Amino acid sequence: MALTNQNDFSLPIPEGQSDPEQCQLSPEEDFDYSKRGQWLRAAVLGANDGLVSVASLMMGVGAVKQDAKAMIVSGFAGLVAGACSMAIGEFVSVYSQLDVEVAQMKREKRTKEQVKEREQLPNPIQAALASALAFTLGAIVPLLAASFIKDQKVRMGVVVGAVSLTLVLFGWVGSILGGTPAVKSTVRVLLGGLMAMAITYGLTKLIGTSGL
């Protein structure tokens, strides 16, 4: 008589779990890029705004003035004014958002003991400082590019070149942090910055030569 092997047994495998690779997501697929949205928006907007606005301002001045000092002084004034404007605007915006969220917490009768909820509340001062710092870092690029060149045409070309390279870098970094296509993001940022500088230069040149 044949003996049955008592060590032979089988376990039912639930459907859909037979392949361990299907049950695990890669780190990139599992990461929620939307969590980076708030600080990424403020950082990219601040740096890009500082770079493009100050460079465009300097290009506009350079269209009618060959003096390097005029370009640099106007760029520095744009840096200070822009950083203050970004900081104040971000502070007011984030503080308004904070008021809305606090009011919502009160309506839902959530207490201060809910630490996790409180840690997620936006910080207006932090947002203002981050925006001002990002704007300043972006604005420094055209200022440094124009500071050591005396020839007006060469100076303008160096400013455009330095700003273009920085725009490409900003677009690439933003795409990496946001998980978006690198080429599309980089081209969009670069074209936007070049258009702003070209429009400012052209209109200022037109007004300056017309004698208005």
GUDO-254319 format. One record per residue (C-alpha): x, y, z; residue number from 1. Coordinates in nm, 2 decimals, decimal comma, padded with zeros to 4 digits. Layout:
+--------+--------+--------+-----+
!      x !      y !      z !  nr !
+--------+--------+--------+-----+
!      X !      Y !      Z ! NUM !
...
+--------+--------+--------+-----+
END
This chain:
+--------+--------+--------+-----+
!      x !      y !      z !  nr !
+--------+--------+--------+-----+
!  00,00 !  00,00 !  00,00 !   1 !
!  00,14 !  00,34 ! -00,10 !   2 !
!  00,20 !  00,58 !  00,19 !   3 !
!  00,10 !  00,94 !  00,15 !   4 !
!  00,37 !  01,19 !  00,23 !   5 !
!  00,24 !  01,39 !  00,52 !   6 !
!  00,49 !  01,67 !  00,46 !   7 !
!  00,33 !  01,76 !  00,12 !   8 !
!  00,08 !  02,05 !  00,16 !   9 !
! -00,02 !  02,36 ! -00,03 !  10 !
! -00,14 !  02,71 !  00,06 !  11 !
! -00,39 !  02,90 ! -00,15 !  12 !
! -00,24 !  03,21 ! -00,30 !  13 !
! -00,48 !  03,50 ! -00,32 !  14 !
! -00,54 !  03,63 ! -00,67 !  15 !
! -00,34 !  03,94 ! -00,76 !  16 !
! -00,07 !  03,87 ! -00,50 !  17 !
!  00,12 !  03,59 ! -00,67 !  18 !
!  00,37 !  03,84 ! -00,82 !  19 !
!  00,55 !  04,03 ! -00,54 !  20 !
!  00,67 !  04,29 ! -00,80 !  21 !
!  00,31 !  04,38 ! -00,87 !  22 !
!  00,25 !  04,45 ! -00,50 !  23 !
!  00,54 !  04,69 ! -00,46 !  24 !
!  00,56 !  05,04 ! -00,61 !  25 !
!  00,89 !  05,20 ! -00,69 !  26 !
!  01,00 !  05,49 ! -00,48 !  27 !
!  00,93 !  05,73 ! -00,77 !  28 !
!  00,58 !  05,59 ! -00,82 !  29 !
!  00,50 !  05,60 ! -00,45 !  30 !
!  00,63 !  05,96 ! -00,39 !  31 !
!  00,36 !  06,23 ! -00,39 !  32 !
!  00,51 !  06,52 ! -00,57 !  33 !
!  00,22 !  06,75 ! -00,48 !  34 !
!  00,36 !  06,77 ! -00,13 !  35 !
!  00,64 !  06,98 ! -00,27 !  36 !
!  00,40 !  07,22 ! -00,44 !  37 !
!  00,39 !  07,51 ! -00,20 !  38 !
!  00,76 !  07,55 ! -00,13 !  39 !
!  00,85 !  07,46 ! -00,49 !  40 !
!  00,62 !  07,72 ! -00,63 !  41 !
!  00,76 !  07,99 ! -00,40 !  42 !
!  01,12 !  07,90 ! -00,47 !  43 !
!  01,09 !  07,87 ! -00,84 !  44 !
!  00,87 !  08,18 ! -00,88 !  45 !
!  01,10 !  08,39 ! -00,66 !  46 !
!  01,43 !  08,29 ! -00,83 !  47 !
!  01,29 !  08,31 ! -01,18 !  48 !
!  01,12 !  08,64 ! -01,11 !  49 !
!  01,44 !  08,79 ! -00,97 !  50 !
!  01,64 !  08,67 ! -01,26 !  51 !
!  01,41 !  08,77 ! -01,54 !  52 !
!  01,28 !  09,10 ! -01,40 !  53 !
!  01,62 !  09,24 ! -01,30 !  54 !
!  01,78 !  09,12 ! -01,63 !  55 !
!  01,50 !  09,28 ! -01,83 !  56 !
!  01,53 !  09,60 ! -01,64 !  57 !
!  01,91 !  09,61 ! -01,70 !  58 !
!  01,85 !  09,53 ! -02,07 !  59 !
!  01,60 !  09,82 ! -02,10 !  60 !
!  01,85 !  10,06 ! -01,94 !  61 !
!  02,13 !  09,93 ! -02,16 !  62 !
!  01,92 !  09,99 ! -02,47 !  63 !
!  01,94 !  10,37 ! -02,41 !  64 !
!  02,24 !  10,41 ! -02,19 !  65 !
!  02,59 !  10,28 ! -02,26 !  66 !
!  02,71 !  10,36 ! -01,90 !  67 !
!  02,78 !  10,04 ! -01,71 !  68 !
!  02,71 !  10,22 ! -01,38 !  69 !
!  02,35 !  10,30 ! -01,49 !  70 !
!  02,28 !  09,94 ! -01,57 !  71 !
!  02,42 !  09,81 ! -01,24 !  72 !
!  02,25 !  10,07 ! -01,02 !  73 !
!  01,92 !  10,01 ! -01,19 !  74 !
!  01,96 !  09,64 ! -01,15 !  75 !
!  02,05 !  09,67 ! -00,78 !  76 !
!  01,74 !  09,89 ! -00,73 !  77 !
!  01,53 !  09,63 ! -00,90 !  78 !
!  01,68 !  09,36 ! -00,67 !  79 !
!  01,59 !  09,55 ! -00,35 !  80 !
!  01,25 !  09,65 ! -00,47 !  81 !
!  01,16 !  09,31 ! -00,61 !  82 !
!  01,28 !  09,12 ! -00,30 !  83 !
!  01,07 !  09,35 ! -00,07 !  84 !
!  00,77 !  09,31 ! -00,30 !  85 !
!  00,80 !  08,93 ! -00,32 !  86 !
!  00,84 !  08,91 !  00,06 !  87 !
!  00,54 !  09,13 !  00,14 !  88 !
!  00,32 !  08,97 ! -00,13 !  89 !
!  00,41 !  08,61 ! -00,01 !  90 !
!  00,35 !  08,71 !  00,36 !  91 !
!  00,01 !  08,86 !  00,29 !  92 !
! -00,09 !  08,56 !  00,07 !  93 !
!  00,02 !  08,29 !  00,31 !  94 !
! -00,12 !  08,48 !  00,61 !  95 !
! -00,46 !  08,49 !  00,44 !  96 !
! -00,43 !  08,12 !  00,38 !  97 !
! -00,34 !  08,06 !  00,74 !  98 !
! -00,65 !  08,26 !  00,85 !  99 !
! -00,87 !  08,05 !  00,63 ! 100 !
! -00,73 !  07,72 !  00,77 ! 101 !
! -00,75 !  07,84 !  01,13 ! 102 !
! -01,11 !  07,94 !  01,08 ! 103 !
! -01,19 !  07,60 !  00,93 ! 104 !
! -01,03 !  07,43 !  01,23 ! 105 !
! -01,25 !  07,63 !  01,46 ! 106 !
! -01,56 !  07,54 !  01,26 ! 107 !
! -01,47 !  07,18 !  01,28 ! 108 !
! -01,39 !  07,22 !  01,65 ! 109 !
! -01,04 !  07,08 !  01,63 ! 110 !
! -00,83 !  07,15 !  01,93 ! 111 !
! -00,47 !  07,27 !  01,97 ! 112 !
! -00,37 !  06,92 !  02,09 ! 113 !
! -00,38 !  06,79 !  01,74 ! 114 !
! -00,02 !  06,85 !  01,68 ! 115 !
!  00,00 !  06,69 !  01,34 ! 116 !
! -00,26 !  06,92 !  01,20 ! 117 !
! -00,09 !  07,23 !  01,35 ! 118 !
!  00,24 !  07,14 !  01,20 ! 119 !
!  00,09 !  07,15 !  00,85 ! 120 !
! -00,03 !  07,51 !  00,89 ! 121 !
!  00,16 !  07,75 !  00,66 ! 122 !
!  00,42 !  07,98 !  00,80 ! 123 !
!  00,39 !  08,34 !  00,66 ! 124 !
!  00,73 !  08,46 !  00,79 ! 125 !
!  00,91 !  08,15 !  00,65 ! 126 !
!  00,74 !  08,19 !  00,32 ! 127 !
!  00,82 !  08,56 !  00,30 ! 128 !
!  01,19 !  08,50 !  00,38 ! 129 !
!  01,22 !  08,22 !  00,13 ! 130 !
!  01,06 !  08,43 ! -00,15 ! 131 !
!  01,29 !  08,72 ! -00,08 ! 132 !
!  01,60 !  08,50 ! -00,07 ! 133 !
!  01,50 !  08,32 ! -00,39 ! 134 !
!  01,44 !  08,65 ! -00,57 ! 135 !
!  01,78 !  08,78 ! -00,45 ! 136 !
!  01,97 !  08,47 ! -00,57 ! 137 !
!  01,81 !  08,50 ! -00,91 ! 138 !
!  01,87 !  08,87 ! -00,94 ! 139 !
!  02,24 !  08,85 ! -00,85 ! 140 !
!  02,32 !  08,66 ! -01,18 ! 141 !
!  02,27 !  08,95 ! -01,43 ! 142 !
!  02,43 !  09,19 ! -01,18 ! 143 !
!  02,75 !  08,98 ! -01,16 ! 144 !
!  02,75 !  08,93 ! -01,53 ! 145 !
!  02,75 !  09,30 ! -01,60 ! 146 !
!  02,98 !  09,42 ! -01,32 ! 147 !
!  03,32 !  09,36 ! -01,48 ! 148 !
!  03,27 !  09,44 ! -01,85 ! 149 !
!  03,32 !  09,79 ! -01,99 ! 150 !
!  03,22 !  09,74 ! -02,35 ! 151 !
!  02,84 !  09,79 ! -02,38 ! 152 !
!  02,77 !  09,54 ! -02,65 ! 153 !
!  02,98 !  09,27 ! -02,49 ! 154 !
!  02,82 !  09,34 ! -02,16 ! 155 !
!  02,47 !  09,30 ! -02,30 ! 156 !
!  02,57 !  08,97 ! -02,47 ! 157 !
!  02,72 !  08,84 ! -02,15 ! 158 !
!  02,41 !  08,93 ! -01,95 ! 159 !
!  02,18 !  08,75 ! -02,20 ! 160 !
!  02,41 !  08,44 ! -02,21 ! 161 !
!  02,44 !  08,42 ! -01,83 ! 162 !
!  02,06 !  08,46 ! -01,78 ! 163 !
!  01,99 !  08,20 ! -02,05 ! 164 !
!  02,21 !  07,94 ! -01,89 ! 165 !
!  02,05 !  08,01 ! -01,55 ! 166 !
!  01,70 !  07,98 ! -01,70 ! 167 !
!  01,79 !  07,64 ! -01,84 ! 168 !
!  01,92 !  07,54 ! -01,49 ! 169 !
!  01,61 !  07,66 ! -01,32 ! 170 !
!  01,39 !  07,48 ! -01,57 ! 171 !
!  01,58 !  07,16 ! -01,53 ! 172 !
!  01,59 !  07,18 ! -01,14 ! 173 !
!  01,22 !  07,26 ! -01,13 ! 174 !
!  01,14 !  06,96 ! -01,35 ! 175 !
!  01,35 !  06,72 ! -01,13 ! 176 !
!  01,18 !  06,85 ! -00,81 ! 177 !
!  00,84 !  06,85 ! -00,96 ! 178 !
!  00,86 !  06,52 ! -01,15 ! 179 !
!  00,77 !  06,68 ! -01,48 ! 180 !
!  00,93 !  06,64 ! -01,83 ! 181 !
!  01,27 !  06,81 ! -01,83 ! 182 !
!  01,28 !  06,93 ! -02,19 ! 183 !
!  00,93 !  07,08 ! -02,18 ! 184 !
!  00,99 !  07,26 ! -01,85 ! 185 !
!  01,33 !  07,39 ! -01,96 ! 186 !
!  01,22 !  07,52 ! -02,30 ! 187 !
!  00,91 !  07,69 ! -02,14 ! 188 !
!  01,12 !  07,87 ! -01,88 ! 189 !
!  01,39 !  07,97 ! -02,13 ! 190 !
!  01,15 !  08,11 ! -02,39 ! 191 !
!  00,96 !  08,31 ! -02,13 ! 192 !
!  01,27 !  08,47 ! -02,00 ! 193 !
!  01,41 !  08,56 ! -02,34 ! 194 !
!  01,08 !  08,70 ! -02,45 ! 195 !
!  01,06 !  08,93 ! -02,14 ! 196 !
!  01,41 !  09,06 ! -02,20 ! 197 !
!  01,35 !  09,11 ! -02,58 ! 198 !
!  01,02 !  09,30 ! -02,52 ! 199 !
!  01,17 !  09,52 ! -02,26 ! 200 !
!  01,48 !  09,60 ! -02,47 ! 201 !
!  01,27 !  09,67 ! -02,78 ! 202 !
!  01,01 !  09,89 ! -02,62 ! 203 !
!  01,27 !  10,09 ! -02,43 ! 204 !
!  01,48 !  10,13 ! -02,74 ! 205 !
!  01,18 !  10,25 ! -02,93 ! 206 !
!  01,08 !  10,51 ! -02,67 ! 207 !
!  01,44 !  10,62 ! -02,62 ! 208 !
!  01,50 !  10,68 ! -02,99 ! 209 !
!  01,16 !  10,85 ! -03,05 ! 210 !
!  01,25 !  11,13 ! -02,80 ! 211 !
!  00,95 !  11,08 ! -02,58 ! 212 !
+--------+--------+--------+-----+
END
